Amino acid sequence: MKKKIFYILPILFIGISCLLIYQTRNTRNEYRETVESSNINELSAFDQLQMALNKDLIDLGEALISFVHFEDANAATVSTNEEEFTFPLTIVDREANTFSLADIIASPDTFVIGDTFGLATDASNYFYYYRLD
């Protein structure tokens, strides 16, 4: 009887150890999958715009509506870090000084002086609006 216990106990110990190792390894793999799926980076607004339009765009960076001429020219000057662009505008509300810029694709309906937004362009010199994160 003692000989049987001498052989059965090590086999039982090895079997239980294998089960415990398998369980911890399985739990570790599940945790790794959870961590990997939670680390998916969100795309920036510029990247989202580029994917939505399926075009190769050039990011001009943050743009500021720095000057608006409401009288004769009806033009808005938009400044980036390196350049200034002039766009024709349509007055939405003269008292509130709101206007729209139809030449900037995907832009909101109204702007005011001092608004900042992301500006991008493509090879055809069309301009695109994107919100800043």
ChimeraX commands (.cxc) that place a marker at each C-alpha (Angstrom):
marker #1 position 0.00,0.00,0.00 radius 0.5
marker #1 position 2.83,2.39,0.84 radius 0.5
marker #1 position 4.45,1.70,-2.53 radius 0.5
marker #1 position 1.23,2.66,-4.36 radius 0.5
marker #1 position 0.99,5.94,-2.45 radius 0.5
marker #1 position 4.65,6.55,-3.22 radius 0.5
marker #1 position 3.85,6.35,-6.98 radius 0.5
marker #1 position 0.38,7.94,-6.97 radius 0.5
marker #1 position 1.25,11.11,-5.01 radius 0.5
marker #1 position 3.94,12.40,-7.44 radius 0.5
marker #1 position 1.70,11.66,-10.43 radius 0.5
marker #1 position -1.17,13.52,-8.73 radius 0.5
marker #1 position 1.15,16.43,-7.87 radius 0.5
marker #1 position 2.38,16.69,-11.48 radius 0.5
marker #1 position -1.20,16.53,-12.81 radius 0.5
marker #1 position -2.46,19.29,-10.49 radius 0.5
marker #1 position 0.59,21.43,-11.29 radius 0.5
marker #1 position -0.07,21.08,-15.03 radius 0.5
marker #1 position -3.69,22.16,-14.55 radius 0.5
marker #1 position -2.68,25.22,-12.53 radius 0.5
marker #1 position -0.01,26.24,-15.06 radius 0.5
marker #1 position -2.50,25.87,-17.93 radius 0.5
marker #1 position -5.08,28.02,-16.11 radius 0.5
marker #1 position -2.66,30.85,-15.32 radius 0.5
marker #1 position -1.32,30.83,-18.88 radius 0.5
marker #1 position -4.85,30.98,-20.29 radius 0.5
marker #1 position -5.72,33.87,-17.95 radius 0.5
marker #1 position -2.55,35.72,-18.97 radius 0.5
marker #1 position -3.40,35.35,-22.68 radius 0.5
marker #1 position -6.93,36.67,-22.11 radius 0.5
marker #1 position -5.52,39.65,-20.20 radius 0.5
marker #1 position -3.04,40.36,-23.02 radius 0.5
marker #1 position -5.85,40.32,-25.60 radius 0.5
marker #1 position -7.86,42.74,-23.46 radius 0.5
marker #1 position -4.91,45.10,-23.08 radius 0.5
marker #1 position -4.11,44.99,-26.81 radius 0.5
marker #1 position -7.70,45.74,-27.77 radius 0.5
marker #1 position -7.90,48.66,-25.34 radius 0.5
marker #1 position -4.69,50.23,-26.70 radius 0.5
marker #1 position -6.15,50.97,-30.13 radius 0.5
marker #1 position -5.32,54.61,-30.83 radius 0.5
marker #1 position -8.01,56.99,-31.95 radius 0.5
marker #1 position -7.34,58.79,-35.17 radius 0.5
marker #1 position -6.77,62.52,-35.12 radius 0.5
marker #1 position -9.36,64.77,-36.75 radius 0.5
marker #1 position -7.03,65.28,-39.73 radius 0.5
marker #1 position -6.58,61.52,-40.19 radius 0.5
marker #1 position -10.35,61.01,-39.93 radius 0.5
marker #1 position -10.91,63.65,-42.62 radius 0.5
marker #1 position -8.29,62.07,-44.84 radius 0.5
marker #1 position -9.86,58.63,-44.47 radius 0.5
marker #1 position -13.39,59.94,-45.03 radius 0.5
marker #1 position -12.43,61.73,-48.23 radius 0.5
marker #1 position -10.03,58.99,-49.34 radius 0.5
marker #1 position -7.58,61.66,-50.51 radius 0.5
marker #1 position -3.96,62.42,-49.80 radius 0.5
marker #1 position -4.18,65.73,-47.92 radius 0.5
marker #1 position -1.52,68.12,-46.67 radius 0.5
marker #1 position -2.06,69.32,-43.11 radius 0.5
marker #1 position -1.53,73.08,-42.89 radius 0.5
marker #1 position -2.06,72.99,-39.13 radius 0.5
marker #1 position -4.02,75.34,-36.94 radius 0.5
marker #1 position -5.67,78.21,-38.79 radius 0.5
marker #1 position -7.00,81.46,-37.34 radius 0.5
marker #1 position -9.49,83.82,-38.96 radius 0.5
marker #1 position -7.41,86.91,-38.40 radius 0.5
marker #1 position -9.08,89.57,-40.56 radius 0.5
marker #1 position -12.49,89.97,-42.17 radius 0.5
marker #1 position -13.45,92.66,-44.66 radius 0.5
marker #1 position -17.25,92.98,-44.75 radius 0.5
marker #1 position -17.59,96.04,-46.98 radius 0.5
marker #1 position -16.47,95.86,-50.60 radius 0.5
marker #1 position -14.44,92.71,-50.92 radius 0.5
marker #1 position -16.33,90.38,-48.54 radius 0.5
marker #1 position -13.16,88.44,-47.82 radius 0.5
marker #1 position -11.69,86.67,-44.82 radius 0.5
marker #1 position -7.99,86.24,-44.15 radius 0.5
marker #1 position -7.09,82.92,-42.59 radius 0.5
marker #1 position -3.61,82.64,-41.09 radius 0.5
marker #1 position -1.65,79.48,-40.39 radius 0.5
marker #1 position 1.81,79.28,-38.87 radius 0.5
marker #1 position 3.47,79.77,-42.24 radius 0.5
marker #1 position 0.98,81.29,-44.68 radius 0.5
marker #1 position -2.05,83.54,-45.05 radius 0.5
marker #1 position -4.98,82.65,-47.28 radius 0.5
marker #1 position -7.84,84.86,-48.41 radius 0.5
marker #1 position -11.27,83.33,-48.93 radius 0.5
marker #1 position -14.50,84.91,-50.19 radius 0.5
marker #1 position -17.20,84.97,-47.53 radius 0.5
marker #1 position -20.95,85.10,-47.36 radius 0.5
marker #1 position -22.41,87.22,-44.56 radius 0.5
marker #1 position -24.82,85.22,-42.39 radius 0.5
marker #1 position -25.65,87.85,-39.74 radius 0.5
marker #1 position -24.19,91.33,-40.03 radius 0.5
marker #1 position -25.06,92.33,-36.43 radius 0.5
marker #1 position -23.46,89.23,-34.92 radius 0.5
marker #1 position -20.55,89.42,-37.39 radius 0.5
marker #1 position -21.05,85.82,-38.48 radius 0.5
marker #1 position -20.21,84.60,-41.94 radius 0.5
marker #1 position -19.62,81.40,-43.90 radius 0.5
marker #1 position -16.68,80.30,-46.00 radius 0.5
marker #1 position -18.01,78.22,-48.88 radius 0.5
marker #1 position -14.56,77.64,-50.41 radius 0.5
marker #1 position -13.45,75.56,-47.42 radius 0.5
marker #1 position -14.90,72.08,-47.82 radius 0.5
marker #1 position -16.61,70.50,-44.79 radius 0.5
marker #1 position -16.66,73.81,-42.91 radius 0.5
marker #1 position -19.44,74.71,-40.48 radius 0.5
marker #1 position -22.23,77.09,-41.46 radius 0.5
marker #1 position -20.98,80.05,-39.45 radius 0.5
marker #1 position -17.69,81.54,-38.36 radius 0.5
marker #1 position -16.73,84.62,-36.36 radius 0.5
marker #1 position -13.49,86.56,-36.31 radius 0.5
marker #1 position -10.92,84.75,-34.17 radius 0.5
marker #1 position -12.21,81.22,-34.76 radius 0.5
marker #1 position -9.50,78.58,-34.92 radius 0.5
marker #1 position -9.70,75.30,-36.79 radius 0.5
marker #1 position -7.56,72.83,-38.67 radius 0.5
marker #1 position -6.88,73.55,-42.31 radius 0.5
marker #1 position -5.78,71.05,-44.94 radius 0.5
marker #1 position -5.28,71.17,-48.68 radius 0.5
marker #1 position -4.89,68.71,-51.53 radius 0.5
marker #1 position -2.93,68.67,-54.78 radius 0.5
marker #1 position -5.75,70.54,-56.56 radius 0.5
marker #1 position -5.51,73.43,-54.05 radius 0.5
marker #1 position -8.92,72.76,-52.53 radius 0.5
marker #1 position -9.06,73.60,-48.83 radius 0.5
marker #1 position -10.61,71.41,-46.13 radius 0.5
marker #1 position -11.82,72.16,-42.61 radius 0.5
marker #1 position -11.29,69.87,-39.64 radius 0.5
marker #1 position -11.92,70.48,-35.97 radius 0.5
marker #1 position -9.00,70.74,-33.60 radius 0.5
marker #1 position -8.81,68.07,-30.89 radius 0.5
marker link #1:1,2 radius 0.2
marker link #1:2,3 radius 0.2
marker link #1:3,4 radius 0.2
marker link #1:4,5 radius 0.2
marker link #1:5,6 radius 0.2
marker link #1:6,7 radius 0.2
marker link #1:7,8 radius 0.2
marker link #1:8,9 radius 0.2
marker link #1:9,10 radius 0.2
marker link #1:10,11 radius 0.2
marker link #1:11,12 radius 0.2
marker link #1:12,13 radius 0.2
marker link #1:13,14 radius 0.2
marker link #1:14,15 radius 0.2
marker link #1:15,16 radius 0.2
marker link #1:16,17 radius 0.2
marker link #1:17,18 radius 0.2
marker link #1:18,19 radius 0.2
marker link #1:19,20 radius 0.2
marker link #1:20,21 radius 0.2
marker link #1:21,22 radius 0.2
marker link #1:22,23 radius 0.2
marker link #1:23,24 radius 0.2
marker link #1:24,25 radius 0.2
marker link #1:25,26 radius 0.2
marker link #1:26,27 radius 0.2
marker link #1:27,28 radius 0.2
marker link #1:28,29 radius 0.2
marker link #1:29,30 radius 0.2
marker link #1:30,31 radius 0.2
marker link #1:31,32 radius 0.2
marker link #1:32,33 radius 0.2
marker link #1:33,34 radius 0.2
marker link #1:34,35 radius 0.2
marker link #1:35,36 radius 0.2
marker link #1:36,37 radius 0.2
marker link #1:37,38 radius 0.2
marker link #1:38,39 radius 0.2
marker link #1:39,40 radius 0.2
marker link #1:40,41 radius 0.2
marker link #1:41,42 radius 0.2
marker link #1:42,43 radius 0.2
marker link #1:43,44 radius 0.2
marker link #1:44,45 radius 0.2
marker link #1:45,46 radius 0.2
marker link #1:46,47 radius 0.2
marker link #1:47,48 radius 0.2
marker link #1:48,49 radius 0.2
marker link #1:49,50 radius 0.2
marker link #1:50,51 radius 0.2
marker link #1:51,52 radius 0.2
marker link #1:52,53 radius 0.2
marker link #1:53,54 radius 0.2
marker link #1:54,55 radius 0.2
marker link #1:55,56 radius 0.2
marker link #1:56,57 radius 0.2
marker link #1:57,58 radius 0.2
marker link #1:58,59 radius 0.2
marker link #1:59,60 radius 0.2
marker link #1:60,61 radius 0.2
marker link #1:61,62 radius 0.2
marker link #1:62,63 radius 0.2
marker link #1:63,64 radius 0.2
marker link #1:64,65 radius 0.2
marker link #1:65,66 radius 0.2
marker link #1:66,67 radius 0.2
marker link #1:67,68 radius 0.2
marker link #1:68,69 radius 0.2
marker link #1:69,70 radius 0.2
marker link #1:70,71 radius 0.2
marker link #1:71,72 radius 0.2
marker link #1:72,73 radius 0.2
marker link #1:73,74 radius 0.2
marker link #1:74,75 radius 0.2
marker link #1:75,76 radius 0.2
marker link #1:76,77 radius 0.2
marker link #1:77,78 radius 0.2
marker link #1:78,79 radius 0.2
marker link #1:79,80 radius 0.2
marker link #1:80,81 radius 0.2
marker link #1:81,82 radius 0.2
marker link #1:82,83 radius 0.2
marker link #1:83,84 radius 0.2
marker link #1:84,85 radius 0.2
marker link #1:85,86 radius 0.2
marker link #1:86,87 radius 0.2
marker link #1:87,88 radius 0.2
marker link #1:88,89 radius 0.2
marker link #1:89,90 radius 0.2
marker link #1:90,91 radius 0.2
marker link #1:91,92 radius 0.2
marker link #1:92,93 radius 0.2
marker link #1:93,94 radius 0.2
marker link #1:94,95 radius 0.2
marker link #1:95,96 radius 0.2
marker link #1:96,97 radius 0.2
marker link #1:97,98 radius 0.2
marker link #1:98,99 radius 0.2
marker link #1:99,100 radius 0.2
marker link #1:100,101 radius 0.2
marker link #1:101,102 radius 0.2
marker link #1:102,103 radius 0.2
marker link #1:103,104 radius 0.2
marker link #1:104,105 radius 0.2
marker link #1:105,106 radius 0.2
marker link #1:106,107 radius 0.2
marker link #1:107,108 radius 0.2
marker link #1:108,109 radius 0.2
marker link #1:109,110 radius 0.2
marker link #1:110,111 radius 0.2
marker link #1:111,112 radius 0.2
marker link #1:112,113 radius 0.2
marker link #1:113,114 radius 0.2
marker link #1:114,115 radius 0.2
marker link #1:115,116 radius 0.2
marker link #1:116,117 radius 0.2
marker link #1:117,118 radius 0.2
marker link #1:118,119 radius 0.2
marker link #1:119,120 radius 0.2
marker link #1:120,121 radius 0.2
marker link #1:121,122 radius 0.2
marker link #1:122,123 radius 0.2
marker link #1:123,124 radius 0.2
marker link #1:124,125 radius 0.2
marker link #1:125,126 radius 0.2
marker link #1:126,127 radius 0.2
marker link #1:127,128 radius 0.2
marker link #1:128,129 radius 0.2
marker link #1:129,130 radius 0.2
marker link #1:130,131 radius 0.2
marker link #1:131,132 radius 0.2
marker link #1:132,133 radius 0.2
view
